[in-house]
Structure formats: structure tokens, C-alpha cells
């Protein structure tokens, strides 16, 4: 079967298949067109032409699934909260060190009034 006959015979069926995946006429037309571009490019490489129908439907199904996968991937990027990875302000190390020294000094003053456990 030549390409023109394949196209006229299978394009309405492939379009309905794609429409079932997307429920969008324009997207179904696009995927149908992409399917037949692939069919046209690969037809000469097809060894077993007995199941050409299954081959064309498989191409269309794979293209539909790939499109859905790409849309989901894009959607997850659009919904991603990039603020989770924003750099947070780095605390002032000198201020932290000064506070640490102050707390150690206060701790030493408090523990000076404590009775050692060993003397109890």
C-alpha cells in the first residue's frame, strides 16, 4: 500500500485515537500529523507489512503517551516551588561567636556556686 492510500485509510482512525487521549481537536490533529510524518519516514524500513495497521496505531499511541508525559513534566516544573532552594541569609559568625562566649562566661559564673557532685 502506498503512503497516500495509508493516509486516507488510517488518518480518521488515528485522529479518533488521538482525540480520545487529549479531547482537544487541535492537539489530536497535531499528533495525527506527527504520526503520519513518522509513517512516511519509516515506511521504507518496515519489514513485515502484514500488520501495518498495528504498526501505525503503535506509533500514534506512543506519540500520544510521549506528549502526555511531556505535558506532565512541564506542569510539574510550572508548579514547583523554587523558593525552597533560595539561599537563606547566612548568620553572622562573629555575632554567633560573641554570643557563645557570653553564654560560656555566664555558665561559668553559675557553676561556680554549684556544689560538685563528688563532694555530696
N, C-alpha and C positions, 0 to 999 in steps of 0.2 A: 504494500500500500504506500503510495507517495504521501508526502507531508501535507499537501493541500487536502487530500481526502481524509487523512487522520484528523486534521484540524477541524474540518466541517463535521466529522462524525463525533469526535470526542469533546470538543470545546464546550458545548452546552452542558454535558455531564460533569466536566471538570469544574465549570463555573458553579454549578449547583453544589458540588462538593465543597468548594472554597466558601461559598455563601453560607453553608452550614457551619463552618468553622468561625467565620467572622461576623455574619449577619450585617455586613456592610457591602453594598454593591460595588463601590469603587475599589475597595480592598480586594474583593473577590475577583474583579476584572484584572487587577494588577497581578495577583498570584496566578491566575489563569494564563495571562500573557507570559509571565516568567516561566511557567511550566512548559509552555509550547516553545519558548526560546531554547530551553534545555533539550526538549524532544528534538527540535530541529538540529541542534548542535551534536547530539549524541546518537541520532538515528542510524548513522552510518556504522557506528560501533556496536549496535545491537546484534547479538549473535542469534538468539532464539526469538524469531518474530511470531511464534505461535501464541505467546501470551503478551502481546503488545499492549493490550488493554490494561492488564495488571501493572505493567511497567509504567505506563503513563499515569495511572492512578497513584502508584507509589511515589512518583516524582512530585505530583501535586500534593499528596499528603505530607511528604517530607518538607516541602516548601511552606505549607501552612503551619506545620508544627514549629519550624525554624522561625517563622515570622512571629508566632505567639511567644516563643522563647525570647526573641529579641525585644519584643514589646515589654515583657515582664522584667527583663534585665534593665531596660531604660526606666521603667516605672520605679523599680527599686532604687535606682540612682536618684531619681527626682524626689523620692520620699525620704532619702537618707538624711539623717540629722548630722551635718558636718560640724556642728558646734561641739560635738563630743570630742573632737580631735583638735580643737583650737588650743593654742598654747595658753596655759594659765600663767598668771603673774608669778614669777619666781620670788619667793620670800627673801627679804634682805638678810643675808647670812651674818653680817656684822651685828645687826639688831638681835638676831636669834642668839648669837654667841654672848652678847652682853646680858641678855635675859637669863641665859643659862648660868652665867657666872653669878648673877644676883641671887638666883634661886639656890645655888650651891652654898653661897655665903649665908643665906637665911637658914638653910638646913643645918649648917654647922653651928649656928647660934642656938637653934632649937635643941639639937642633940647634945650640946654642952650641958644642958640642965637635966638630961635624962640619966637615970641610974643604969649602969651597964648590967646586962642580964647575968653575967657571970658572977656578979657580987651579990646576987639575991639568994 
